[in-house]
Protein backbone atom coordinates (compact mmCIF):
# COMPACT_ATOMS: atom_id res chain seq x y z
CA UNK A 1 0.00 0.00 0.00
CA UNK A 2 2.82 2.36 0.90
CA UNK A 3 4.52 1.77 -2.48
CA UNK A 4 1.28 2.50 -4.31
CA UNK A 5 0.86 5.85 -2.53
CA UNK A 6 4.44 6.82 -3.31
CA UNK A 7 4.03 5.80 -6.97
CA UNK A 8 0.81 7.82 -7.30
CA UNK A 9 2.44 10.85 -5.67
CA UNK A 10 5.43 10.69 -8.01
CA UNK A 11 3.26 10.30 -11.10
CA UNK A 12 1.12 13.23 -10.01
CA UNK A 13 4.18 15.40 -9.46
CA UNK A 14 5.60 14.57 -12.88
CA UNK A 15 2.31 15.20 -14.68
CA UNK A 16 1.85 18.56 -12.94
CA UNK A 17 5.41 19.55 -13.87
CA UNK A 18 4.81 18.64 -17.52
CA UNK A 19 1.54 20.58 -17.55
CA UNK A 20 3.20 23.63 -16.02
CA UNK A 21 5.85 23.63 -18.72
CA UNK A 22 3.33 23.62 -21.55
CA UNK A 23 1.12 26.20 -19.88
CA UNK A 24 3.90 28.74 -19.43
CA UNK A 25 5.09 28.66 -23.05
CA UNK A 26 1.73 29.51 -24.57
CA UNK A 27 1.31 33.16 -25.53
CA UNK A 28 4.95 34.09 -25.20
CA UNK A 29 6.50 36.22 -27.90
CA UNK A 30 9.90 35.44 -29.32
CA UNK A 31 12.95 37.41 -28.29
CA UNK A 32 13.63 38.23 -31.93
CA UNK A 33 11.10 37.95 -34.73
CA UNK A 34 11.84 36.96 -38.29
CA UNK A 35 11.71 39.66 -40.98
CA UNK A 36 8.43 38.28 -42.37
CA UNK A 37 6.55 38.43 -39.05
CA UNK A 38 5.61 41.21 -36.63
CA UNK A 39 4.39 41.11 -33.07
CA UNK A 40 0.86 42.51 -33.02
CA UNK A 41 1.70 44.67 -30.00
CA UNK A 42 4.81 46.20 -31.62
CA UNK A 43 6.74 48.24 -30.85
CA UNK A 44 7.51 46.27 -27.69
CA UNK A 45 9.36 47.99 -24.85
CA UNK A 46 12.55 46.32 -23.67
CA UNK A 47 16.31 46.37 -23.54
CA UNK A 48 17.35 46.76 -27.17
CA UNK A 49 20.66 45.15 -28.14
CA UNK A 50 20.57 46.23 -31.80
CA UNK A 51 23.30 48.69 -32.73
CA UNK A 52 22.32 51.69 -34.84
CA UNK A 53 23.81 49.99 -37.94
CA UNK A 54 21.90 46.77 -37.25
CA UNK A 55 18.67 48.72 -36.70
CA UNK A 56 19.14 50.53 -40.00
CA UNK A 57 19.85 47.24 -41.79
CA UNK A 58 16.75 45.61 -40.30
CA UNK A 59 14.57 48.55 -41.38
CA UNK A 60 16.00 48.42 -44.93
CA UNK A 61 15.30 44.66 -45.03
CA UNK A 62 11.68 45.49 -44.21
CA UNK A 63 11.40 47.48 -47.46
CA UNK A 64 12.34 50.99 -46.39
CA UNK A 65 14.99 53.27 -47.92
CA UNK A 66 16.88 56.39 -46.85
CA UNK A 67 16.74 55.46 -43.15
CA UNK A 68 17.97 58.33 -41.03
CA UNK A 69 17.88 60.17 -37.72
CA UNK A 70 17.82 56.93 -35.72
CA UNK A 71 17.78 57.43 -31.97
CA UNK A 72 17.26 54.86 -29.22
CA UNK A 73 14.44 56.12 -26.98
CA UNK A 74 13.80 55.43 -23.29
CA UNK A 75 11.52 52.48 -24.12
CA UNK A 76 14.32 50.72 -26.00
CA UNK A 77 12.88 51.45 -29.45
CA UNK A 78 15.03 52.76 -32.29
CA UNK A 79 13.06 55.62 -33.88
CA UNK A 80 13.82 57.55 -37.03
CA UNK A 81 12.54 58.34 -40.51
CA UNK A 82 12.57 56.37 -43.74
CA UNK A 83 11.12 56.37 -47.25
CA UNK A 84 8.60 53.85 -48.54
CA UNK A 85 6.43 54.08 -51.64
CA UNK A 86 7.80 57.57 -52.28
CA UNK A 87 6.74 58.89 -48.88
CA UNK A 88 8.83 59.84 -45.87
CA UNK A 89 7.48 58.41 -42.64
CA UNK A 90 8.49 57.79 -39.03
CA UNK A 91 9.69 54.23 -38.35
CA UNK A 92 10.61 52.26 -35.27
CA UNK A 93 12.47 49.05 -34.46
CA UNK A 94 11.94 47.34 -31.10
CA UNK A 95 14.19 44.85 -29.32
CA UNK A 96 12.38 41.92 -30.95
CA UNK A 97 13.18 43.21 -34.44
CA UNK A 98 9.65 44.41 -35.21
CA UNK A 99 9.72 47.24 -37.75
CA UNK A 100 6.74 49.56 -37.45
CA UNK A 101 5.56 52.88 -38.80
CA UNK A 102 4.28 55.33 -36.23
Biotite code that builds the C-alpha atoms (Angstrom):
import biotite.structure as struc

atoms = struc.array([
    struc.Atom([0.000, 0.000, 0.000], chain_id="A", res_id=1, res_name="UNK", atom_name="CA", element="C"),
    struc.Atom([2.816, 2.361, 0.896], chain_id="A", res_id=2, res_name="UNK", atom_name="CA", element="C"),
    struc.Atom([4.519, 1.774, -2.477], chain_id="A", res_id=3, res_name="UNK", atom_name="CA", element="C"),
    struc.Atom([1.280, 2.504, -4.311], chain_id="A", res_id=4, res_name="UNK", atom_name="CA", element="C"),
    struc.Atom([0.857, 5.847, -2.533], chain_id="A", res_id=5, res_name="UNK", atom_name="CA", element="C"),
    struc.Atom([4.445, 6.819, -3.307], chain_id="A", res_id=6, res_name="UNK", atom_name="CA", element="C"),
    struc.Atom([4.029, 5.805, -6.969], chain_id="A", res_id=7, res_name="UNK", atom_name="CA", element="C"),
    struc.Atom([0.813, 7.824, -7.303], chain_id="A", res_id=8, res_name="UNK", atom_name="CA", element="C"),
    struc.Atom([2.437, 10.849, -5.673], chain_id="A", res_id=9, res_name="UNK", atom_name="CA", element="C"),
    struc.Atom([5.429, 10.686, -8.012], chain_id="A", res_id=10, res_name="UNK", atom_name="CA", element="C"),
    struc.Atom([3.262, 10.302, -11.102], chain_id="A", res_id=11, res_name="UNK", atom_name="CA", element="C"),
    struc.Atom([1.120, 13.229, -10.008], chain_id="A", res_id=12, res_name="UNK", atom_name="CA", element="C"),
    struc.Atom([4.179, 15.403, -9.458], chain_id="A", res_id=13, res_name="UNK", atom_name="CA", element="C"),
    struc.Atom([5.602, 14.570, -12.883], chain_id="A", res_id=14, res_name="UNK", atom_name="CA", element="C"),
    struc.Atom([2.308, 15.196, -14.682], chain_id="A", res_id=15, res_name="UNK", atom_name="CA", element="C"),
    struc.Atom([1.853, 18.560, -12.941], chain_id="A", res_id=16, res_name="UNK", atom_name="CA", element="C"),
    struc.Atom([5.413, 19.548, -13.870], chain_id="A", res_id=17, res_name="UNK", atom_name="CA", element="C"),
    struc.Atom([4.811, 18.642, -17.520], chain_id="A", res_id=18, res_name="UNK", atom_name="CA", element="C"),
    struc.Atom([1.542, 20.585, -17.546], chain_id="A", res_id=19, res_name="UNK", atom_name="CA", element="C"),
    struc.Atom([3.203, 23.630, -16.017], chain_id="A", res_id=20, res_name="UNK", atom_name="CA", element="C"),
    struc.Atom([5.850, 23.625, -18.723], chain_id="A", res_id=21, res_name="UNK", atom_name="CA", element="C"),
    struc.Atom([3.333, 23.622, -21.555], chain_id="A", res_id=22, res_name="UNK", atom_name="CA", element="C"),
    struc.Atom([1.120, 26.201, -19.884], chain_id="A", res_id=23, res_name="UNK", atom_name="CA", element="C"),
    struc.Atom([3.899, 28.742, -19.432], chain_id="A", res_id=24, res_name="UNK", atom_name="CA", element="C"),
    struc.Atom([5.088, 28.662, -23.048], chain_id="A", res_id=25, res_name="UNK", atom_name="CA", element="C"),
    struc.Atom([1.730, 29.510, -24.575], chain_id="A", res_id=26, res_name="UNK", atom_name="CA", element="C"),
    struc.Atom([1.306, 33.155, -25.535], chain_id="A", res_id=27, res_name="UNK", atom_name="CA", element="C"),
    struc.Atom([4.954, 34.091, -25.197], chain_id="A", res_id=28, res_name="UNK", atom_name="CA", element="C"),
    struc.Atom([6.499, 36.220, -27.896], chain_id="A", res_id=29, res_name="UNK", atom_name="CA", element="C"),
    struc.Atom([9.899, 35.441, -29.318], chain_id="A", res_id=30, res_name="UNK", atom_name="CA", element="C"),
    struc.Atom([12.952, 37.412, -28.286], chain_id="A", res_id=31, res_name="UNK", atom_name="CA", element="C"),
    struc.Atom([13.633, 38.228, -31.935], chain_id="A", res_id=32, res_name="UNK", atom_name="CA", element="C"),
    struc.Atom([11.098, 37.948, -34.732], chain_id="A", res_id=33, res_name="UNK", atom_name="CA", element="C"),
    struc.Atom([11.836, 36.955, -38.295], chain_id="A", res_id=34, res_name="UNK", atom_name="CA", element="C"),
    struc.Atom([11.710, 39.665, -40.975], chain_id="A", res_id=35, res_name="UNK", atom_name="CA", element="C"),
    struc.Atom([8.426, 38.277, -42.366], chain_id="A", res_id=36, res_name="UNK", atom_name="CA", element="C"),
    struc.Atom([6.546, 38.428, -39.052], chain_id="A", res_id=37, res_name="UNK", atom_name="CA", element="C"),
    struc.Atom([5.613, 41.210, -36.634], chain_id="A", res_id=38, res_name="UNK", atom_name="CA", element="C"),
    struc.Atom([4.391, 41.106, -33.070], chain_id="A", res_id=39, res_name="UNK", atom_name="CA", element="C"),
    struc.Atom([0.864, 42.508, -33.021], chain_id="A", res_id=40, res_name="UNK", atom_name="CA", element="C"),
    struc.Atom([1.700, 44.665, -29.998], chain_id="A", res_id=41, res_name="UNK", atom_name="CA", element="C"),
    struc.Atom([4.807, 46.202, -31.623], chain_id="A", res_id=42, res_name="UNK", atom_name="CA", element="C"),
    struc.Atom([6.740, 48.243, -30.847], chain_id="A", res_id=43, res_name="UNK", atom_name="CA", element="C"),
    struc.Atom([7.512, 46.271, -27.694], chain_id="A", res_id=44, res_name="UNK", atom_name="CA", element="C"),
    struc.Atom([9.357, 47.992, -24.850], chain_id="A", res_id=45, res_name="UNK", atom_name="CA", element="C"),
    struc.Atom([12.548, 46.320, -23.666], chain_id="A", res_id=46, res_name="UNK", atom_name="CA", element="C"),
    struc.Atom([16.314, 46.373, -23.540], chain_id="A", res_id=47, res_name="UNK", atom_name="CA", element="C"),
    struc.Atom([17.351, 46.763, -27.174], chain_id="A", res_id=48, res_name="UNK", atom_name="CA", element="C"),
    struc.Atom([20.658, 45.155, -28.138], chain_id="A", res_id=49, res_name="UNK", atom_name="CA", element="C"),
    struc.Atom([20.567, 46.227, -31.805], chain_id="A", res_id=50, res_name="UNK", atom_name="CA", element="C"),
    struc.Atom([23.296, 48.688, -32.734], chain_id="A", res_id=51, res_name="UNK", atom_name="CA", element="C"),
    struc.Atom([22.320, 51.690, -34.844], chain_id="A", res_id=52, res_name="UNK", atom_name="CA", element="C"),
    struc.Atom([23.812, 49.991, -37.940], chain_id="A", res_id=53, res_name="UNK", atom_name="CA", element="C"),
    struc.Atom([21.897, 46.770, -37.245], chain_id="A", res_id=54, res_name="UNK", atom_name="CA", element="C"),
    struc.Atom([18.673, 48.721, -36.695], chain_id="A", res_id=55, res_name="UNK", atom_name="CA", element="C"),
    struc.Atom([19.139, 50.525, -40.004], chain_id="A", res_id=56, res_name="UNK", atom_name="CA", element="C"),
    struc.Atom([19.852, 47.242, -41.792], chain_id="A", res_id=57, res_name="UNK", atom_name="CA", element="C"),
    struc.Atom([16.749, 45.608, -40.303], chain_id="A", res_id=58, res_name="UNK", atom_name="CA", element="C"),
    struc.Atom([14.568, 48.552, -41.376], chain_id="A", res_id=59, res_name="UNK", atom_name="CA", element="C"),
    struc.Atom([15.999, 48.421, -44.928], chain_id="A", res_id=60, res_name="UNK", atom_name="CA", element="C"),
    struc.Atom([15.302, 44.655, -45.030], chain_id="A", res_id=61, res_name="UNK", atom_name="CA", element="C"),
    struc.Atom([11.677, 45.493, -44.214], chain_id="A", res_id=62, res_name="UNK", atom_name="CA", element="C"),
    struc.Atom([11.403, 47.475, -47.458], chain_id="A", res_id=63, res_name="UNK", atom_name="CA", element="C"),
    struc.Atom([12.341, 50.992, -46.395], chain_id="A", res_id=64, res_name="UNK", atom_name="CA", element="C"),
    struc.Atom([14.988, 53.268, -47.924], chain_id="A", res_id=65, res_name="UNK", atom_name="CA", element="C"),
    struc.Atom([16.882, 56.385, -46.847], chain_id="A", res_id=66, res_name="UNK", atom_name="CA", element="C"),
    struc.Atom([16.740, 55.462, -43.149], chain_id="A", res_id=67, res_name="UNK", atom_name="CA", element="C"),
    struc.Atom([17.971, 58.327, -41.032], chain_id="A", res_id=68, res_name="UNK", atom_name="CA", element="C"),
    struc.Atom([17.879, 60.169, -37.719], chain_id="A", res_id=69, res_name="UNK", atom_name="CA", element="C"),
    struc.Atom([17.823, 56.925, -35.720], chain_id="A", res_id=70, res_name="UNK", atom_name="CA", element="C"),
    struc.Atom([17.784, 57.430, -31.969], chain_id="A", res_id=71, res_name="UNK", atom_name="CA", element="C"),
    struc.Atom([17.258, 54.864, -29.222], chain_id="A", res_id=72, res_name="UNK", atom_name="CA", element="C"),
    struc.Atom([14.445, 56.120, -26.981], chain_id="A", res_id=73, res_name="UNK", atom_name="CA", element="C"),
    struc.Atom([13.801, 55.430, -23.288], chain_id="A", res_id=74, res_name="UNK", atom_name="CA", element="C"),
    struc.Atom([11.517, 52.476, -24.116], chain_id="A", res_id=75, res_name="UNK", atom_name="CA", element="C"),
    struc.Atom([14.317, 50.718, -25.996], chain_id="A", res_id=76, res_name="UNK", atom_name="CA", element="C"),
    struc.Atom([12.878, 51.445, -29.454], chain_id="A", res_id=77, res_name="UNK", atom_name="CA", element="C"),
    struc.Atom([15.031, 52.761, -32.294], chain_id="A", res_id=78, res_name="UNK", atom_name="CA", element="C"),
    struc.Atom([13.059, 55.618, -33.879], chain_id="A", res_id=79, res_name="UNK", atom_name="CA", element="C"),
    struc.Atom([13.817, 57.554, -37.026], chain_id="A", res_id=80, res_name="UNK", atom_name="CA", element="C"),
    struc.Atom([12.541, 58.335, -40.508], chain_id="A", res_id=81, res_name="UNK", atom_name="CA", element="C"),
    struc.Atom([12.572, 56.367, -43.745], chain_id="A", res_id=82, res_name="UNK", atom_name="CA", element="C"),
    struc.Atom([11.120, 56.367, -47.251], chain_id="A", res_id=83, res_name="UNK", atom_name="CA", element="C"),
    struc.Atom([8.604, 53.846, -48.541], chain_id="A", res_id=84, res_name="UNK", atom_name="CA", element="C"),
    struc.Atom([6.429, 54.084, -51.635], chain_id="A", res_id=85, res_name="UNK", atom_name="CA", element="C"),
    struc.Atom([7.797, 57.570, -52.285], chain_id="A", res_id=86, res_name="UNK", atom_name="CA", element="C"),
    struc.Atom([6.736, 58.892, -48.876], chain_id="A", res_id=87, res_name="UNK", atom_name="CA", element="C"),
    struc.Atom([8.826, 59.837, -45.867], chain_id="A", res_id=88, res_name="UNK", atom_name="CA", element="C"),
    struc.Atom([7.478, 58.410, -42.643], chain_id="A", res_id=89, res_name="UNK", atom_name="CA", element="C"),
    struc.Atom([8.490, 57.794, -39.035], chain_id="A", res_id=90, res_name="UNK", atom_name="CA", element="C"),
    struc.Atom([9.689, 54.229, -38.351], chain_id="A", res_id=91, res_name="UNK", atom_name="CA", element="C"),
    struc.Atom([10.609, 52.256, -35.268], chain_id="A", res_id=92, res_name="UNK", atom_name="CA", element="C"),
    struc.Atom([12.466, 49.050, -34.463], chain_id="A", res_id=93, res_name="UNK", atom_name="CA", element="C"),
    struc.Atom([11.938, 47.345, -31.105], chain_id="A", res_id=94, res_name="UNK", atom_name="CA", element="C"),
    struc.Atom([14.187, 44.854, -29.322], chain_id="A", res_id=95, res_name="UNK", atom_name="CA", element="C"),
    struc.Atom([12.377, 41.919, -30.952], chain_id="A", res_id=96, res_name="UNK", atom_name="CA", element="C"),
    struc.Atom([13.181, 43.211, -34.437], chain_id="A", res_id=97, res_name="UNK", atom_name="CA", element="C"),
    struc.Atom([9.651, 44.410, -35.206], chain_id="A", res_id=98, res_name="UNK", atom_name="CA", element="C"),
    struc.Atom([9.722, 47.242, -37.753], chain_id="A", res_id=99, res_name="UNK", atom_name="CA", element="C"),
    struc.Atom([6.744, 49.559, -37.452], chain_id="A", res_id=100, res_name="UNK", atom_name="CA", element="C"),
    struc.Atom([5.557, 52.883, -38.803], chain_id="A", res_id=101, res_name="UNK", atom_name="CA", element="C"),
    struc.Atom([4.283, 55.326, -36.231], chain_id="A", res_id=102, res_name="UNK", atom_name="CA", element="C"),
])
